[in-house]
Amino acid sequence: METNKKASNPKRITQIKKMPDILKVSEISAILDCSEYFVRKLIRENKVSGVYCGHGYRVTKKSLINYLEGGAA
């Protein structure tokens, strides 16, 4: 079972702010140290807003930061 890695870690948020505005699922899973399945689950449950584009989902950096800070997608 996957654990929630949501803890608002300022170092993690700083790392995300240096990344491109649009992130791939694989990039997010590496940052959060979780599986790609977990990231897609966050998208399906509307905890982060994502769009299916080409061969996978894309998530805005702003949406991910809002999620980590405890806000809505």
Secondary structure per residue as TSV (DSSP state, phi and psi in degrees):
chain	resnum	aa	ss	phi	psi
A	1	M	-	360.0	136.2
A	2	E	-	-79.4	138.0
A	3	T	-	-95.1	155.1
A	4	N	-	-80.7	120.3
A	5	K	-	-97.6	29.8
A	6	K	-	-73.8	-13.2
A	7	A	-	-43.7	126.0
A	8	S	-	-72.3	94.7
A	9	N	-	-98.6	112.3
A	10	P	H	-56.9	-34.8
A	11	K	H	-64.5	-41.1
A	12	R	H	-65.7	-42.4
A	13	I	H	-65.5	-39.3
A	14	T	H	-61.5	-40.8
A	15	Q	H	-62.2	-42.2
A	16	I	H	-66.1	-39.4
A	17	K	H	-62.5	-23.4
A	18	K	T	-83.4	-9.0
A	19	M	S	-87.8	169.8
A	20	P	-	-60.2	162.9
A	21	D	S	-68.8	-26.5
A	22	I	E	-115.7	128.3
A	23	L	E	-117.3	145.4
A	24	K	E	-85.1	159.3
A	25	V	H	-57.9	-40.9
A	26	S	H	-63.7	-37.0
A	27	E	H	-66.9	-42.0
A	28	I	H	-66.4	-42.2
A	29	S	H	-63.8	-34.2
A	30	A	H	-68.2	-40.9
A	31	I	H	-67.3	-45.7
A	32	L	H	-83.0	-7.3
A	33	D	T	56.0	52.8
A	34	C	S	-139.9	176.9
A	35	S	-	-80.1	158.9
A	36	E	H	-65.2	-33.3
A	37	Y	H	-57.8	-43.7
A	38	F	H	-62.5	-40.9
A	39	V	H	-64.1	-44.7
A	40	R	H	-63.4	-33.1
A	41	K	H	-65.1	-40.6
A	42	L	H	-60.3	-38.2
A	43	I	H	-68.2	-47.2
A	44	R	H	-60.0	-36.4
A	45	E	T	-86.8	8.2
A	46	N	T	58.2	31.0
A	47	K	S	-83.9	-28.4
A	48	V	S	-131.5	146.1
A	49	S	-	-90.2	129.4
A	50	G	E	-136.6	159.1
A	51	V	E	-129.1	135.2
A	52	Y	E	-79.6	122.9
A	53	C	E	-140.1	117.4
A	54	G	T	69.9	-108.4
A	55	H	T	-108.2	9.6
A	56	G	E	-176.8	179.3
A	57	Y	E	-80.3	151.9
A	58	R	E	-127.3	142.2
A	59	V	E	-128.1	140.4
A	60	T	E	-77.1	146.9
A	61	K	H	-59.3	-39.6
A	62	K	H	-60.9	-42.5
A	63	S	H	-63.9	-40.9
A	64	L	H	-66.5	-43.1
A	65	I	H	-63.9	-41.3
A	66	N	H	-59.4	-42.8
A	67	Y	H	-61.7	-46.7
A	68	L	H	-65.6	-29.7
A	69	E	T	-86.8	1.3
A	70	G	T	93.9	8.0
A	71	G	-	-88.2	-178.5
A	72	A	-	-87.3	163.0
A	73	A	-	-68.3	360.0
